[in-house]
Amino acid sequence: MQVNLRESWWIRDVEIPTRLVLAPMAGVSVQAFRRQGRRFGAGLVCSEMVSCAGLEHHNERTLGYLRVGGDEHPLAIQVFGSDPALMAEAARMVEAAGADLVDVNFGCPVRKVTKTGAGATLLDDPDRACRIVEAMAEAVAIPVTVKLRRGCDDGSRTCLDVGPRLVAAGAASLTLHPRSAKQMYTGEADHSLTAELVDLVDVPVVASGDITSRARAQAVLATTGAAGVMVGRGAQGNPWALREIVDGEGSQPSREEVAAELILFIRETVRELGERRASGFLKKFYGWYLGRGRFPRPFKQELVQLESPDDVVTRLFAAAPRAAEIVERLEAELPDPEDEILLDQMPISIYGGG
Ligand SMILES: Cc1cc2nc3c(=O)[nH]c(=O)nc-3n(C[C@H](O)[C@H](O)[C@H](O)COP(=O)(O)O)c2cc1C
């Protein structure tokens, strides 16, 4: 069955223009990643998970995650934590920052997060999970959405009990990554559970996990009845995969296009994170962009060794001189940085963050 991924759908009164959602990924989903995702066909983009404790303490780095670009809408900002009152306050800050949706993380399997009672552990404490969603939904007018795993242990079906309860508590949409927390990223996402969840709730469900091709996206949409599919790892250094999934345009990018996208990504990330933080953050992206046979392996290794992001940009221009025209065009389309943050809503200290 052919499914049109260019169809729009709604989370309450928020229109999502395509059925493709870009996954929240810690250490990946910076603004440049989300913007690029929108350009390549994602109908909804999401920040990485943001600590409600960090927001509460006005931690400068945490507040930086609340930057919203004019061209990112619709955008979800994801928060994590275990205290309903703090999560409600975090939701208020997310709303004030201009996000269209506030998403709650009930899926993170990483010990640093679960040991604080947040992330996937909340699937084993559904009363608390519901209190969190309820408090957030009461605190804000924007929809509260939830991203969850199937449960904590292998084979768990907890999501089918907890999901409908979260909807009753006020969740306007659910995203299911049907692996257990214990599995981390091993094995396969079992989307038969996604289909079961769709049957149990009357809000849109998004299917996350192992969507890497148009055929897979269409099959998952058709067999589960999900409103959308989410793409995570498949989009790392590969925005062209998003275009292929949405439109079926499967042509491989030229070297110039790859270099241009990477150069823009580097420049925007330096602006967002500052040069020092960006230079370590960006290294993994060099491999992601330049792999897949697009550039010779030694070239990738050379870039990782370079001192600064500026040096990497210079080297990329040298390797693909015609990338300059593409970069110029892409940069001309960026919104004015002045329009990016609701200035009166944010503590003054975050402007220093680059
Ligand atoms: C590096 C990395 C970081 C992630 N960070 C988050 C996160 O902050 N919040 C979240 O809900 N899921 C996070 N995830 C899970 C993804 O959103 C997604 O559900 C998962 O990777 C499965 O989709 P995929 O097979 O398309 O990658 C992360 C995944 C990866 C690989």
The ligand as an SDF file (V2000), in Angstrom:
LIG
                    3D

 31 33  0  0  0  0  0  0  0  0999 V2000
   22.7650    9.3440   20.0080 C   0  0  0  0  0  0  0  0  0  0  0  0
   21.3220    9.1780   20.3880 C   0  0  0  0  0  0  0  0  0  0  0  0
   20.7560   10.0520   21.2880 C   0  0  0  0  0  0  0  0  0  0  0  0
   19.3970    9.9450   21.6290 C   0  0  0  0  0  0  0  0  0  0  0  0
   18.8490   10.8630   22.4760 N   0  0  0  0  0  0  0  0  0  0  0  0
   17.5150   10.8330   22.7210 C   0  0  0  0  0  0  0  0  0  0  0  0
   16.8830   11.8670   23.4860 C   0  0  0  0  0  0  0  0  0  0  0  0
   17.5160   12.8430   23.9200 O   0  0  0  0  0  0  0  0  0  0  0  0
   15.5440   11.7550   23.6950 N   0  0  0  0  0  0  0  0  0  0  0  0
   14.8010   10.7010   23.2140 C   0  0  0  0  0  0  0  0  0  0  0  0
   13.5890   10.6390   23.4400 O   0  0  0  0  0  0  0  0  0  0  0  0
   15.3760    9.7310   22.4750 N   0  0  0  0  0  0  0  0  0  0  0  0
   16.6950    9.7870   22.1920 C   0  0  0  0  0  0  0  0  0  0  0  0
   17.2580    8.8280   21.3900 N   0  0  0  0  0  0  0  0  0  0  0  0
   16.3990    7.7930   20.7880 C   0  0  0  0  0  0  0  0  0  0  0  0
   15.9140    8.2300   19.3950 C   0  0  0  0  0  0  0  0  0  0  0  0
   15.0940    9.3620   19.4830 O   0  0  0  0  0  0  0  0  0  0  0  0
   15.1450    7.0940   18.6760 C   0  0  0  0  0  0  0  0  0  0  0  0
   13.9740    6.7850   19.3870 O   0  0  0  0  0  0  0  0  0  0  0  0
   15.9910    5.8280   18.5390 C   0  0  0  0  0  0  0  0  0  0  0  0
   17.3020    6.1370   18.1100 O   0  0  0  0  0  0  0  0  0  0  0  0
   15.3770    4.8380   17.5460 C   0  0  0  0  0  0  0  0  0  0  0  0
   15.2490    5.4040   16.2840 O   0  0  0  0  0  0  0  0  0  0  0  0
   16.3100    5.1500   15.0610 P   0  0  0  0  0  0  0  0  0  0  0  0
   16.3890    3.6790   14.8390 O   0  0  0  0  0  0  0  0  0  0  0  0
   15.6730    5.9000   13.9080 O   0  0  0  0  0  0  0  0  0  0  0  0
   17.6210    5.7270   15.4790 O   0  0  0  0  0  0  0  0  0  0  0  0
   18.5980    8.9130   21.0660 C   0  0  0  0  0  0  0  0  0  0  0  0
   19.1950    8.0260   20.1640 C   0  0  0  0  0  0  0  0  0  0  0  0
   20.5270    8.1480   19.8060 C   0  0  0  0  0  0  0  0  0  0  0  0
   21.1050    7.1850   18.8240 C   0  0  0  0  0  0  0  0  0  0  0  0
  1  2  1  0
  2  3  1  0
  2 30  2  0
  3  4  2  0
  4  5  1  0
  4 28  1  0
  5  6  2  0
  6  7  1  0
  6 13  1  0
  7  8  2  0
  7  9  1  0
  9 10  1  0
 10 11  2  0
 10 12  1  0
 12 13  2  0
 13 14  1  0
 14 15  1  0
 14 28  1  0
 15 16  1  0
 16 17  1  0
 16 18  1  0
 18 19  1  0
 18 20  1  0
 20 21  1  0
 20 22  1  0
 22 23  1  0
 23 24  1  0
 24 25  2  0
 24 26  1  0
 24 27  1  0
 28 29  2  0
 29 30  1  0
 30 31  1  0
M  END
$$$$
